[in-house]
């Protein structure tokens, strides 16, 4: 199953990278080490969880929202979540000490392929349109936030 998961992770990361490249009207800082990840993906998949992609969006008012593409779950139930953080410089922390975030999309990996998790609030039922729609909404929200802080 590892080869299948590796291929699925590569596909999602490639689509995410393309979607990030389509964001315009706001600054985009991609912190991801794509080459490192590609070279060591098999090793990284042995971890319980890790960040695949990290991007921040510096806004004119000084805030810096960001996203992470986060792989987690046991080997037989891996999932990738697209997580949004309101500010990656001044982290908001909840009462239990966890960073406050919003999961924008959850994708499940498995032998049958990549699927959109049932608990994800999306009209799209297949992962690629769901990912594209999520980034389209995110880009619009970031542009609106940039306008409101200028």
C-alpha positions in Angstrom: 0.0 0.0 0.0 3.0 2.3 0.5 3.6 2.8 -3.2 -0.1 3.6 -3.7 0.0 6.1 -0.8 3.2 7.6 -2.1 1.6 8.1 -5.5 -1.6 9.6 -3.9 0.5 12.0 -1.8 2.5 13.1 -4.8 -0.7 13.7 -6.8 -2.2 15.8 -4.0 1.0 17.8 -3.4 1.3 18.5 -7.2 -2.3 19.7 -7.4 -1.9 21.8 -4.3 1.3 23.4 -5.7 -0.5 24.2 -8.9 -3.4 25.7 -7.0 -1.1 27.8 -4.9 0.5 29.1 -8.1 -2.9 30.2 -9.3 -3.5 32.5 -6.3 -3.2 36.1 -7.3 -3.8 39.5 -5.7 -2.0 38.6 -2.5 1.6 37.8 -1.6 2.3 34.1 -1.4 5.3 32.7 0.4 5.7 28.9 -0.1 7.9 27.5 2.7 7.8 23.9 1.3 10.9 21.9 0.5 9.5 20.0 -2.4 12.7 18.4 -3.5 13.6 17.2 0.0 10.1 15.8 0.4 10.2 14.0 -2.9 13.6 12.5 -2.1 12.5 11.2 1.3 8.8 10.6 0.8 9.0 6.9 1.6 10.8 7.7 4.9 8.4 10.5 5.7 5.5 8.2 5.3 6.7 6.1 8.2 5.9 9.0 10.6 2.4 9.2 12.1 1.9 12.7 10.9 3.8 15.5 9.2 3.4 18.7 7.2 3.6 18.2 3.4 3.1 21.8 2.3 3.4 25.1 4.3 2.4 28.4 2.7 1.9 31.9 4.3 0.2 35.0 2.9 1.6 38.3 4.3 -1.2 40.8 4.3 -0.7 44.6 4.3 -1.9 45.1 7.9 0.8 42.8 9.2 -1.1 39.6 9.7 0.1 36.5 8.0 -2.5 33.8 7.5 -1.2 30.4 6.4 -2.1 26.9 5.3 -0.6 23.5 5.9 -1.3 20.3 4.0 -1.1 17.8 6.8 -0.8 14.0 6.5 -2.0 12.0 9.5 -3.7 8.9 10.6 -2.7 5.2 11.0 -1.1 3.5 7.9 -4.4 1.9 7.0 -6.4 5.1 7.3 -4.2 7.9 6.1 -5.7 11.3 5.4 -4.5 14.7 4.2 -6.1 17.8 5.7 -5.8 21.3 4.3 -5.6 23.4 7.4 -5.9 27.2 7.6 -4.4 29.4 10.4 -5.4 33.0 10.9 -1.9 34.1 11.6 1.3 32.1 11.5 3.4 34.7 13.3 1.2 35.4 16.3 -0.4 32.0 16.8 -3.8 31.8 18.5 -3.8 29.1 21.1 -6.8 27.4 22.7 -7.2 26.5 26.4 -5.5 23.1 25.8 -2.4 24.7 24.2 -3.3 23.7 20.7 -2.9 26.1 17.7 -6.3 27.4 16.6 -7.0 26.3 13.1 -9.8 25.5 10.6 -9.7 22.4 8.4 -10.8 23.5 5.0 -10.7 20.0 3.3 -10.0 16.5 4.3 -9.0 13.9 1.7 -8.8 10.1 2.5 -6.1 7.9 1.0 -6.7 4.2 0.3 -6.5 1.3 -2.0 -9.5 2.6 -3.9 -7.8 6.0 -4.4 -8.2 9.5 -3.1 -11.7 10.5 -1.8 -13.2 13.5 -0.1 -14.1 12.8 3.5 -17.8 12.7 4.4 -17.4 15.4 7.0 -16.0 17.8 4.5 -18.5 20.6 3.6 -18.1 20.4 -0.2 -20.4 20.2 -3.2 -17.6 18.4 -5.1 -17.5 14.7 -4.5 -14.1 14.0 -6.1 -10.9 15.3 -4.7 -9.5 17.4 -7.5 -12.5 19.6 -8.0 -12.9 19.9 -4.2 -9.2 21.0 -3.9 -9.6 23.5 -6.7 -12.8 24.9 -5.2 -11.2 25.2 -1.8 -8.3 27.2 -3.1 -10.6 29.4 -5.2 -12.5 30.3 -2.0 -9.4 30.7 0.0 -7.8 33.1 -2.6 -11.0 35.2 -2.6 -11.0 35.4 1.2 -7.3 36.4 1.2 -7.9 39.1 -1.4 -10.9 40.5 0.7 -8.7 40.4 3.8 -5.9 42.3 2.0 -8.4 45.0 0.9 -9.8 45.4 4.3 -6.4 46.0 5.9 -5.1 48.6 3.5 
